[in-house]
Amino acid sequence: MQVVRPRIARPLFGILPTELEEKLRGDSERFDHASRGAEIGSVAPDRLELSADGWDLAIETDETGRVAPGTRLVFPFAVGGRQVSLRCRPADPAIGYLRTATRADSDELDGRFLVELITCENARTGKTIDWPPAPPLGLPPAPLTVRGSFEGLPHGLR
């Protein structure tokens, strides 16, 4: 799972290679199965929950397969030299998808996802913050994009 910041929210408006940006920030906005505290929550064709230390991702879809309002990402974020926890949600209607497929002769799911998150708040206080920042000249807000894939997750869990 990886968070992709919009260009407006990246150093020098995203002209640096991602690896260099991560070195300058001192962090990586991603986690995987090897991350500290990595856990699998609920896994179903219409729901995916993944977490790791400081991270909590939940993707829900409705009966038509569209990303539902319960979708959210909580993740650590450095602001002014201090660490805060952000909770971000998609727009209404949401942009994105959760695609799953059941492996033959098993209950395991493979899949991939992409969700655009447009509204973020401080997870502790609930106060909405202006991040990701709005582009200049009245352009529409630029979302955070969360994307990832998974293989062999057991259906159900939790």
N, C-alpha and C positions, 0 to 999 in steps of 0.2 A: 504494500500500500504506500502510495506516495502522494504528497500534496504538492501541486504545481502552482506557484504564485503567479499572478498576472504580471506583465511587464512593468506596470506602474508601481508595483509593490516590491520590485527587485532592485538591487544596487545598479546604478547607471542604466536604469530602465531595461535591464535584462540583456545587455550586450556582452556580459561576461559569460564564460562557460559555467554551467551549473556546478561542476566540481570546484571551481575557484570560488564561486559564491558561497558554497557550503563551508569551505575552509575559512573564508573571511568571517562568516557568521558564527563559525565554531559549532555548527549543528547540521543535522540532516533531517529534513521534514519527511520522514518515512519510517516505517517499521515492517518487519517480516517475522516469519516463524522463529528466527534465531534471536530476535530482540529480547531484552530482559523483560520478564513478566508477560511474555506473549501468551495469549489465551484465545481459544475459539469459543464463542458464545453460541447463539442460536444459528443454525444453518438450515435453510429451506429455500425452495424455489422463489419465494417472495420475501425473504428476510435473510440478512447476513449481519452477524455481530462479531467483531474482532477487537481485541484490545492488547495493550502492552503498557509498560510503566508510563503513566501520563497520557496515554492515548486510549480513546474509546470511539469506535466507529460502528454505527448502526445504519444499515440501508434497508428501507422497507419499500415495497411496491404495492400498488393497489390491484384490484381484480383485472384491470386492463394492462397491467405490466408497467405502468408509469411510476416513477419515483414518488413516494408518498411523503406527506408532511412530517412523519415521525423520523425521517432520515436526519442524522446529525453526525458531526465529528467534534470531539473534544480533544484538544492537543496543546502541548506546551508551546509558549510563544514568548520570546524575549522582547520587552518593551522598556526602553530607557535604562538598560542595564539590569533589569529585574525580570524574573520569570513569572508569567501569569498563565492561567489556563483559559483558552478560548473555547467557546462552544459555537459552532457555525452550522447554519441550516440553509437548505436550498430556497430559491425563490418560489413563488406560487403563481403559476405552475412551475414545477421543478424541471430542470434540464438534466438528463442523464439516463442511465440504464443499469440494470442488474441482470445479467444473462447467466443462466445456470443450465447444466446438463447432467443427468444422472448417468453414472458409469454403468455399462452393461453388466448384468448379474451382480449388482451390489447396491448398497444404499449411499454410496459416496457421490458427492457432487463436485464437479469442476465448474469454473466460471470466471467471469471477468465483470468489472464494473467501472463506471465513470459517472461522477456526479459533480455538478457545479454548485458551489456554496456561495451565497451572496450576502448573508446577514450573520455577523459575529457579535458575540457578547462575552463579557468577562464571566466565566463559569461560576466563580465564587459569588459575585455581587449581582449578576443578572443584568448589569448595565450594558446597553448596546454601545459598541465602539465603532468608530469610523474606519474600519479595516475589513477587507482590503480597501485601500483608498480609491476615491472616485477619480476617474481620469479628468484632465482639464477640458475646458471648452464645452462643458455640459454633455459630454459623451456618456453613454450608459455605464453603470458600474461594471468593473471587471471582476469576475468571480475567481475564487480559488477553485482549482480543479483537483478532485481526488480520484485517483485511478489505481487499479490493481487487478490482480488475478489470483486464483487459487486452484489447487488440484487435490482431489482425494479427501475432501472434508466430509466427515460423517454426517449424514442427514439427521437432523433433530438436535442432539445435545441438549444442554441446559434443560 
